[in-house]
Amino acid sequence: MQRFVSYALEDFDLVLTCCNSVAQAMHALTQQSFNWILTDLMLPGESGLSFIEKISCMPDQLGSAQIVALSAGIDPVMQDKLTKLGVARQLLKPVSVKTLQDLFQTDRASAVCGSRTDGRACAIESYFAGQTVLYEKFAHQSRIQFGRDITEADLAIDKKDCAATHNLAHSLKSVLLLLGHTDAHRAAATLESLTKFPPLTQQAESAWQTLKKHLAQLTRDQPH
């Protein structure tokens, strides 16, 4: 499976770190940060589920990494458990090359846009098939919504509502990437990662203030 994933992604501009055990993976997480963590549930020795349970309780090491679980069969009980542990995607084996490539396509586009000075132009090209009018229509409505999102998130933070804050961060993460606002997208991804599980921490509240500044600026940039 390691070899198959490596071949499927060899044309992508990414660095793949392969680990042969949970112990190796845990060590790798102490050495560097990752954008994605892909694990089979059935592993030699300690299980992939045990690995996911461990790293879900390690926010400093996990950072903004997205967890993807592979399995030959995931029943509803396991699906619910993985979702509660913050697993972003659950893939059934045998998984196709296209599924793996689609999984990393959004992250790849984010990296490309992040390396360009004109995030708007990159977003129009990557997500709107070059249609500027469609992009501007979506951007206009999104900026209006950002003002509502700020009010909603401020209320959730005041109530220490971790779940509501997480859901809002998750939605904003995708919208901001579609618009080409990569710095704001990363801020939303950080907040999403920090609010996977209650309680709402001071670190999460600080992450919200960072994201709020981005949203406020985008709202002020809204044409009248």
URJOTA-V907916 format. One record per residue. N is the residue number from 1. RES is the residue in one small letter. SS is DSSP state (alpha for helix, beta for strand, coil for the rest). PHI is phi in whole degrees, 0 to 359 (NA if undefined). PSI is psi in degrees with one decimal (NA if undefined). Layout:
((N & RES & SS & PHI & PSI) (N & RES & SS & PHI & PSI))
//
This chain:
((1 & m & coil & NA & -40.3) (2 & q & alpha & 303 & -46.5) (3 & r & alpha & 297 & -42.0) (4 & f & alpha & 297 & -45.9) (5 & v & alpha & 298 & -42.3) (6 & s & alpha & 300 & -44.7) (7 & y & alpha & 294 & -40.3) (8 & a & alpha & 296 & -30.5) (9 & l & coil & 251 & 10.4) (10 & e & coil & 293 & -22.2) (11 & d & coil & 270 & -1.9) (12 & f & coil & 273 & 148.3) (13 & d & coil & 277 & 76.7) (14 & l & coil & 211 & 162.9) (15 & v & coil & 251 & 122.1) (16 & l & coil & 257 & 124.3) (17 & t & coil & 254 & 117.9) (18 & c & coil & 260 & 134.2) (19 & c & coil & 236 & 141.4) (20 & n & coil & 263 & 0.0) (21 & s & coil & 201 & 164.8) (22 & v & alpha & 298 & -39.3) (23 & a & alpha & 299 & -42.8) (24 & q & alpha & 296 & -41.1) (25 & a & alpha & 294 & -41.5) (26 & m & alpha & 298 & -39.7) (27 & h & alpha & 294 & -42.2) (28 & a & alpha & 300 & -36.6) (29 & l & alpha & 293 & -23.6) (30 & t & alpha & 277 & -12.7) (31 & q & alpha & 261 & -28.4) (32 & q & coil & 200 & 168.2) (33 & s & coil & 263 & 156.3) (34 & f & coil & 227 & 152.0) (35 & n & coil & 274 & -33.9) (36 & w & beta & 224 & 146.3) (37 & i & beta & 233 & 112.0) (38 & l & beta & 252 & 121.0) (39 & t & beta & 222 & 141.8) (40 & d & beta & 283 & 150.5) (41 & l & coil & 280 & -29.7) (42 & m & coil & 262 & 108.3) (43 & l & coil & 233 & 156.5) (44 & p & coil & 292 & 132.2) (45 & g & coil & 80 & -129.3) (46 & e & coil & 295 & 140.7) (47 & s & coil & 282 & 161.9) (48 & g & alpha & 294 & -33.7) (49 & l & alpha & 297 & -42.5) (50 & s & alpha & 299 & -40.4) (51 & f & alpha & 299 & -46.2) (52 & i & alpha & 297 & -41.6) (53 & e & alpha & 299 & -38.5) (54 & k & alpha & 292 & -51.1) (55 & i & alpha & 288 & -23.7) (56 & s & coil & 292 & -17.6) (57 & c & coil & 259 & 13.7) (58 & m & coil & 235 & 69.1) (59 & p & alpha & 300 & -32.6) (60 & d & alpha & 294 & -41.6) (61 & q & alpha & 282 & -36.5) (62 & l & alpha & 289 & -39.5) (63 & g & coil & 59 & -132.3) (64 & s & coil & 261 & 15.0) (65 & a & coil & 297 & 140.3) (66 & q & beta & 263 & 132.3) (67 & i & beta & 264 & 133.0) (68 & v & beta & 236 & 128.4) (69 & a & beta & 252 & 134.1) (70 & l & beta & 251 & 137.3) (71 & s & beta & 201 & 151.5) (72 & a & coil & 283 & -15.0) (73 & g & coil & 194 & 115.5) (74 & i & coil & 242 & 110.6) (75 & d & coil & 279 & 169.0) (76 & p & alpha & 303 & -35.9) (77 & v & alpha & 295 & -44.6) (78 & m & alpha & 293 & -39.1) (79 & q & alpha & 303 & -45.1) (80 & d & alpha & 295 & -42.1) (81 & k & alpha & 297 & -44.8) (82 & l & alpha & 295 & -39.0) (83 & t & alpha & 298 & -44.1) (84 & k & alpha & 294 & -24.7) (85 & l & coil & 276 & -0.1) (86 & g & coil & 89 & 17.0) (87 & v & beta & 290 & 125.7) (88 & a & beta & 284 & -38.7) (89 & r & beta & 219 & 146.1) (90 & q & beta & 236 & 116.1) (91 & l & beta & 248 & 133.5) (92 & l & beta & 273 & 133.9) (93 & k & coil & 274 & 145.7) (94 & p & coil & 284 & 132.4) (95 & v & coil & 270 & 145.6) (96 & s & coil & 274 & 159.9) (97 & v & alpha & 300 & -42.8) (98 & k & alpha & 299 & -42.0) (99 & t & alpha & 299 & -44.0) (100 & l & alpha & 295 & -43.0) (101 & q & alpha & 292 & -39.3) (102 & d & alpha & 297 & -35.6) (103 & l & alpha & 301 & -41.5) (104 & f & alpha & 265 & -2.4) (105 & q & alpha & 295 & -41.8) (106 & t & alpha & 296 & -42.6) (107 & d & alpha & 294 & -37.3) (108 & r & alpha & 294 & -43.7) (109 & a & alpha & 297 & -37.6) (110 & s & alpha & 299 & -42.6) (111 & a & alpha & 295 & -40.4) (112 & v & alpha & 295 & -46.3) (113 & c & alpha & 295 & -36.1) (114 & g & alpha & 294 & -22.0) (115 & s & coil & 270 & -3.4) (116 & r & coil & 252 & 147.0) (117 & t & coil & 285 & -27.4) (118 & d & coil & 256 & 86.1) (119 & g & alpha & 296 & -33.4) (120 & r & alpha & 298 & -48.9) (121 & a & alpha & 298 & -38.9) (122 & c & alpha & 294 & -41.2) (123 & a & alpha & 296 & -42.4) (124 & i & alpha & 299 & -41.7) (125 & e & alpha & 290 & -42.6) (126 & s & alpha & 280 & -36.7) (127 & y & alpha & 242 & -16.3) (128 & f & coil & 240 & 19.0) (129 & a & coil & 53 & 33.1) (130 & g & coil & 78 & 7.3) (131 & q & coil & 270 & 96.5) (132 & t & alpha & 297 & -40.6) (133 & v & alpha & 299 & -42.9) (134 & l & alpha & 296 & -42.2) (135 & y & alpha & 300 & -48.7) (136 & e & alpha & 296 & -35.0) (137 & k & alpha & 296 & -46.0) (138 & f & alpha & 293 & -41.6) (139 & a & alpha & 297 & -40.8) (140 & h & alpha & 300 & -49.9) (141 & q & alpha & 292 & -34.8) (142 & s & alpha & 294 & -42.1) (143 & r & alpha & 295 & -35.1) (144 & i & alpha & 297 & -42.7) (145 & q & alpha & 294 & -30.7) (146 & f & alpha & 302 & -36.2) (147 & g & alpha & 297 & -41.0) (148 & r & alpha & 293 & -38.0) (149 & d & alpha & 297 & -38.6) (150 & i & alpha & 298 & -45.2) (151 & t & alpha & 297 & -44.1) (152 & e & alpha & 296 & -43.6) (153 & a & alpha & 290 & -39.3) (154 & d & alpha & 301 & -41.7) (155 & l & alpha & 294 & -42.1) (156 & a & alpha & 296 & -40.6) (157 & i & alpha & 295 & -43.6) (158 & d & alpha & 299 & -35.0) (159 & k & coil & 273 & -0.1) (160 & k & coil & 57 & 35.5) (161 & d & coil & 273 & 93.5) (162 & c & alpha & 295 & -42.2) (163 & a & alpha & 296 & -44.8) (164 & a & alpha & 295 & -39.7) (165 & t & alpha & 296 & -41.7) (166 & h & alpha & 298 & -46.1) (167 & n & alpha & 297 & -40.9) (168 & l & alpha & 293 & -42.5) (169 & a & alpha & 298 & -39.4) (170 & h & alpha & 299 & -44.7) (171 & s & alpha & 293 & -44.2) (172 & l & alpha & 296 & -34.6) (173 & k & alpha & 304 & -45.6) (174 & s & alpha & 288 & -43.9) (175 & v & alpha & 298 & -44.5) (176 & l & alpha & 295 & -34.3) (177 & l & alpha & 291 & -42.1) (178 & l & alpha & 302 & -33.8) (179 & l & coil & 275 & -7.9) (180 & g & coil & 85 & 12.9) (181 & h & coil & 269 & 78.8) (182 & t & alpha & 292 & -36.1) (183 & d & alpha & 295 & -43.7) (184 & a & alpha & 294 & -37.7) (185 & h & alpha & 301 & -44.4) (186 & r & alpha & 293 & -36.5) (187 & a & alpha & 296 & -40.2) (188 & a & alpha & 293 & -39.4) (189 & a & alpha & 296 & -38.7) (190 & t & alpha & 296 & -45.5) (191 & l & alpha & 297 & -41.2) (192 & e & alpha & 301 & -44.9) (193 & s & alpha & 296 & -37.7) (194 & l & alpha & 281 & -9.2) (195 & t & coil & 241 & 22.6) (196 & k & coil & 297 & -35.4) (197 & f & coil & 224 & 142.3) (198 & p & coil & 288 & 162.2) (199 & p & coil & 278 & 168.1) (200 & l & coil & 286 & 119.3) (201 & t & coil & 268 & 166.6) (202 & q & alpha & 296 & -34.3) (203 & q & alpha & 298 & -39.8) (204 & a & alpha & 292 & -39.8) (205 & e & alpha & 297 & -38.8) (206 & s & alpha & 294 & -39.1) (207 & a & alpha & 297 & -37.0) (208 & w & alpha & 296 & -40.8) (209 & q & alpha & 298 & -36.6) (210 & t & alpha & 295 & -47.1) (211 & l & alpha & 295 & -38.3) (212 & k & alpha & 300 & -39.2) (213 & k & alpha & 298 & -41.3) (214 & h & alpha & 298 & -47.3) (215 & l & alpha & 295 & -40.3) (216 & a & alpha & 298 & -40.7) (217 & q & alpha & 295 & -42.4) (218 & l & alpha & 295 & -35.6) (219 & t & alpha & 293 & -39.6) (220 & r & alpha & 293 & -27.8) (221 & d & coil & 282 & -4.0) (222 & q & coil & 296 & 123.1) (223 & p & coil & 297 & 144.6) (224 & h & coil & 249 & NA))
//
